Amino acid sequence: MNSRPIRYLKLGLQSLLHHKLRSFLTILGVVFGVGSVVAMLSVGEGASLQAQREIRKLGSENVIVSAVKPEEEAGSRAEDSSTIAYGLLFTDLERIRTYPAVQEVAPAKVYRTEGRLGRRDVRLRMVGTTPEWFDLVPRRLLAGRLLEPDDVRLHREVCVLAEQAGRDLLAARDSLGETITIRGDTYVVVGIVATESSGSGIQMPDRPVDVYVPLNVMRERVGDTVAQQPGSRNRETVELHQIIVRVGATGDPAAARSGFRPFAWLRSKFGGSVRADDGARGGYVAAIDNVQPTADAILTGLRRFHNKEDYEVSVPLALLRQARETQRIFNIVLGSIAGISLLVGGIGIMNIMLASVTERTREIGIRRAVGAKRPQIISQFLVETVTLSLVGGLIGIGIGLLIPAAIEHFADMPTVVTPWSIFLSLGISALIGIVFGLYPAHRAANLDPIEALRHE
């Protein structure tokens, strides 16, 4: 085994330990640069991961169609006695059901009101929907059961409470079988479900104060026209507030399995998006490929049959892709900022090594006189600079791991330290040692041995 690299490493460490304070001050730039790279990337990765998780809760194969009050009608005064009609219609729901890729739909009608149990009054969001809602917005069942097709068919006055609404109304009472009063009508509690909260501003379709009832029962009890606020003469007519659509695959899956899809394979390997026409060549289009075309078809149909823009179509899959793209840009920006710190640290290392070459001119002359060749001198000084930068990189990684932990503990923000960020930071620190150590090493190797021996 060749012991020369080990000997160079020992010489480099001895030289650095001979000037401990100077060596420590030299690597500070690399320490802060590497630490900032690891910390910034972990914060950015954590924020992006949280956003992606929340988007996935909406369903990557779903399309969400929502009613939106037009701007010209949103500013109408409360004292005006008028009825505003806007939003989604049941004809829109039936039309959406006919699209080829639509697998399942869940309509929802929303009304904010109060619920009463005994002497306890609680603000609720009454949601009239169908059993399909709980398929497209899957939430953990805490007690009882969900809405069933028979509830809709038999017009049963039953309800499923969200977790917070259940706690507020059913405190100190049995969870199931209780009868609550909403707008003078009674509903029997048959189940309680958990809800999902959003910490990054993404709007979830459910709320902690929801109470779910069969859609046809809600229309019979509440109707389509309600007051905007209690006591207001300004009323709204909205048939449906939301339609959630699940998109499925189309075509023959066997045809897709039997044929190779080179364009889709290449795009998936090199980071591109898979297009619907890739699968169509094999006679089959996957559900993910159908999401955006179905959303476009829904939007086209709404524009055709609505005189005003009182709707909104959102695609969680597109939000997910946008979040990933934002994360990539965010990582590039943060990495560039942290790279400046590493660059400054590299310049500091080169400056100190040039000073070291001047101090050790006589040592270099003696080594050249006893037979050391230029590559050996270069290797010795490169080992010293790389050792400096690697030690700074290791300390920086330690600091970079502590900062995300402190942020997560004190600021309650999610952070994710990925292995690639650590290896990237360590590799960059080693590269900086090589790049910024080459010039001092060549300068040391090119010293004239005779002049070096004369140096005092």
N, C-alpha and C positions, 0 to 999 in steps of 0.2 A: 504494500500500500504506500502510495506517495505521501510523505509527511510534510512536503513543502507548504501546501495550503494551511495545514494546522500550524506550522511554524510562523507563517505570515499572520495568521489570526492571533497567535500569542503575542507577536511583536506589536500588532495593532492595538490589542487590548492594553498592553503595558504602556504604550505611548499615550493612550487616552486616559488611563488611570493616573499617569504622571501629572496630568493637568485636569484634575477632576472638575473643578468649578468651570473652567473654560469649556470642557467637553459638555457639561450639563447645560450651560447657557447656549451652546451651539445647537443642541438638539431640541431646544424649546420650540423652535419654529415647526419642526417636524411633528413634535408631540401635539401641539395645538392643531396643526393641519390634519393629522390622521384622526385625532379625537373628534374634530368637527365633522369630518367626512362620515365617520361611523354614526355619530349622534344625529346629524341632519338626515341621513338616509333612513335611519331607524324611525325618526319622527314622521318623515314623509311616507314611509312604508306602512306605518301604523294607521295614519289618517286615511290613506288610500284603502287599506284592508277593511277598515271599519265601514267606509262608504260602499265598498263592493259587497260586503256582507249584507248591508241594509238593502241594497239594490236587489240582491239575490232573493231576499225575503219577499219581494214583490213578484218574483217568478220570471226567470229568463225566457220562458216560452209564453208569457202573457202580454197582452196589449190592454192598456187601461184607457177607457173613454170616459171623460168627465164632463158634466154640465158646467158652463161658465156664464156668469151674468155679463151681458154686453156692457161695455163702458158707458154708453149713453144712457143706459137704464140703471146702472149701479149708482149714479149720482142723483137719482130722483129723490125728492124731499119726502120725509116721513109724513108731513101734514097733507100731502097730496093724496086724494082719494082715487086710487087707480089700481088696476090689476096688471101685473107684468107676467107675460108668458115667455118662457125661454127653456132651454135645456134639452135633454134627450127625450125621445118619444118611444112608446112601445112599438111603433112601426119601425123605428131604427133598430130595436132589439131583434125583431123578426127578420129584418133585412140582413143583419149581421149573421144570424144563424145560418143563412143560406150560402155564405162564402165557403168555398171548397175546403180550405185548410182549417176552418174553425171547428174545434173539437168540443168545446164546452163554453158556456157563457153564464155569468152570474150578474143579474141586474140588482141595483140597490136604490132605494128611495130613503132620503134622510130628512129627519125633522128633529129640531132641538126643542126639548120640552122638560118637564119635571115628572119624576116618578115618586110615588108615595107608598110607604109600608108602615101602617100604624100612624104614629106621629112624626115619622122621619120623612123629610122631603129632600130629594137629591136631584141636581141637574143632570139630565141624561141626553144622549144622542140616540134617538129612536131610528133604527135601520130596518126597513122592510126589505127582505131579500128572499132567496130560495136556498134550498140545501146545497146547491152547487157553490155558494159563496165560500163554504168551509173547505171545499176542495181546492179552490183557486187561491184562497187566503188561508193556508193551513196554520192553525194555531193549536197549542197544546190544550187538551180537554182536562179541566181540573176536577169537574164533578158532573154527574148526570150524563146527558146526551146532547147531541146537536139537533138542529132542525131536520125533520124527515119529510119525504114526499107526502106522506099521509097528512102531515100538519097543513100543507098547502091544499091538498085535495079536499080535506074535510073542514077547512077553514077554522082550525083550532086556535083558540086564544092562548097560545103558549109563547114563551120567550126564553132566550139564552142571554145571560148577562156576561159582560166583560168583567175581568177580575176586579178592577177598582170599583166599578158600579156594584158588584156583588158585595164587596166589603162595606161600602157606604150604606147600602140598603139593608143587608142581611146581618148586620152586626148583632151579636148575641141571639141570633135565631138560627133555625135549621136552614141549610142552604137550599135544598130542593123542596118543591111542593108548596112554597109560600106564594101568596097571591099579591101582586103589586098593582097599583092603580096608576094609569097613564091617561091623562086627558079624560078622566071619568070612566074609562074602560079598564077592566081587570084582565090580567094575564098571569098564567101560572108559570113559575120558574121551573124549567126542566133541565137546565144545564148552565155551567159556568166555564168560560174559556179564558186562557191567558191572552195578553196583547203584546205587541212588539213596540218598543219605543225607538225613536230615531235621535241619534246624537249629532248628526251631520247635516241637518236641514232637509233630509229627504222625506217627503210626505208619505206616510203609510196610509193604506185604505181604512184601517181600523183605528179606534180611539179607546183609551182606557175606560171611558164612561158609556160605551155602547150598550144598547139593549136590542137584540135581534129578534124580530117577529116575522111571521110569514108575510110576504109582500101583498098578497091579495087581502089578507086581514087588515093590514095597515091602510090600504086604499079604501076599504069599506069604513074603517073607523075615522081616519084622518082626512081622506080625500086628496085631491091634487092641488087645491088652492088653500094656502095657509098665509097667515099674517107674518110679515118679516120680523116684527117684534111684538111682544104682548101689548095690546092696546093700540097698535098702529092701524091706520086705515089703508096703508099701502100693502097690497097683498101680492103674492107670487103664485103662479101656476107652473109647477114642474112635475112632469110625469115620472121621470127617472133622473137621478143625480149622477149615477155611475153605472157603467157596464164593464165588467172585467171579462176579457176574452182569452181563452187558452187556445193556442195554435198547435195543431198536430201535423204529422207527416202526411204527405200525399204521394200517390203512385204505388208502385210495387216494390217492397223491400228486397225481394229476391233478385229483381233486375239490378238493383244497386250492388248487391253482394257479388253478383256474377261478373261485374265489369269493373275494371280499374279506372279510377278517376284521377288522371295525372294532374290536371289543373288544380283541383281541390287539394291533392297531396302536396304539390309544390307550394301553394299558398299557405297551407297549414305549417309546412316545414320552415318557411321563411317569413312567418309572421303576418301574412296577409289574411284577409277575411275570406271565408268560404262563401261562394256565391250560389244562389239558388239554381242557376243554370248548370253548375257543375254536376249536381245530382240529377237534374232533368235529363242529362245525356244518357243516364242509366235508367230512366223511367221512374225515378224515385227522388223526392225532395224531402230532406229531413225537417223536423219541426223548427229547429233554430233557423234554417234557411228560409222558412216560410213566414217568420215573424214580421220582418220589415215589409215584404210585399203585401201581407194581409193588413198591416197598419196603414199602408198607402191606399189600399182599396177601401178600407173603412173611411178614411179621411176624404177620399173622392166622393163616396156615397153621401157623406154628411154635407159636403159642400153643394152637392146637387139638390138635396131635398130640404136644406135649411136656408132661409132667406138672410139670416144674420149669423155671425160667428159666435154662437152660444155653446160651443163645445171645445174640447181639447183632447188630443190623442197623444199619449205618452207611451214609450216603449222602454221598459226596464233594461232590455238587452242593449239598446243604444246607449242608455245611461251608463251601463256597465263598461261598455267599450270606451266611452268618453272618459270615465273615471280612470281606466287603465292608461289612456293616452295622456291624461292630465298628470298621472303619477310619473310617467316616463319623462315628461317635460320638467316636472318638479324635481326629479332626481338629477336631471342634467344641470338645471340651474343651481341646485344646492351643491352638486359635485364641482361645478365650476368655481363657485365661491370658495369652497374648501380647498380647491386646487391652487388658488392664489396663495393661501397660507402655506401650502406645501412648497410652492415656488419660492416664496420668501425664505422658508427654512432651508431649501437647497442652496440658495445664494449665500446664506449664512455659513453653511458647511463649506462651500467652495472658498469663501473668504478666510475662514480659519485654517483650512488646509494649505492655502497659499502662504499664510503666515508660518505654518508649521514647516513648510519646505524651506523657507528662509532661515528659520531657527536651526534646522537640521542639515544645513548645507555641508558642514564638515563631516557629519555622519555619512551623508550620501557619498562624499568624496572617498572616504575610507572604504566603504563597501564596494565602490567601483574599482578602487585600487587593488582590492584583494580578489577581484574576479567577478563581482556581481554584474550581470548584464542588464540592459535597459528594460526588457520585459519583466525581470525580477523586481526592479525598482518600481515599475508601474504597478505590478501586482500588489506590492507591499502597501503602497499608498491607496490603491483602490480598496483593498481589504479594510483599511482604517476608515475610509469614508462610508463604505457600505455598512460596516459595523456601527458607526455613528448613527446612520439613518435608520438601521434596523432596530437598534435599541430605542431610538426615539419613536419608531413606529409601534413597538410593543407597548411602551408606556402610553402612547396615544390611544391604542386600542383599549387598554384598561380604563382610561378616562372616558373614552367613547362608550364603553359599556355601563359606566356609572351614571353618566348624564341621562340616558333614556330611563334607567331605573328610578332616578330621582324625579324626572318629569312625570312618570307614571304614578309615583307614590304621592307627590305633592300636588300636581295639577290634574290628576285623574284623567290623563290623556293616554290612549293606547299607543304603544311603541312596539316595533318589531325589528329586532336585530337579525339580519340575514347573514348566513355564512359568506355569501359572495361579497358583501360589503367589507367584511374583515379581511378576506384574502385580497380584495382589490386594494384596500388601504395599505396592507403590508407589502404588496407587490409594487405599488407606487412609491412607497418609501425606499425600497431597495433600488428601484429604477432611478430615483433622485440621487441616491448615493453614487450610482455608477455614472450618471450623466454629469453631475456637478463635481465628481472626483477625477474625471478624465483629464481635464486641463491641468490641475495641480500635479497629477501623477506624471503626465508627459513633461511638464516643466522640470520636475525633479529628475526624471530620467535623462533629460537633455543637458543637464549641467555638465560643464567640463570638469573632469576629475581633478586636474591639476589646480584649476582655479578654486574648486571646492575645498581641496586640502589646504589652500592658503587662507581660506575664510576664517576669520576669528569670530 
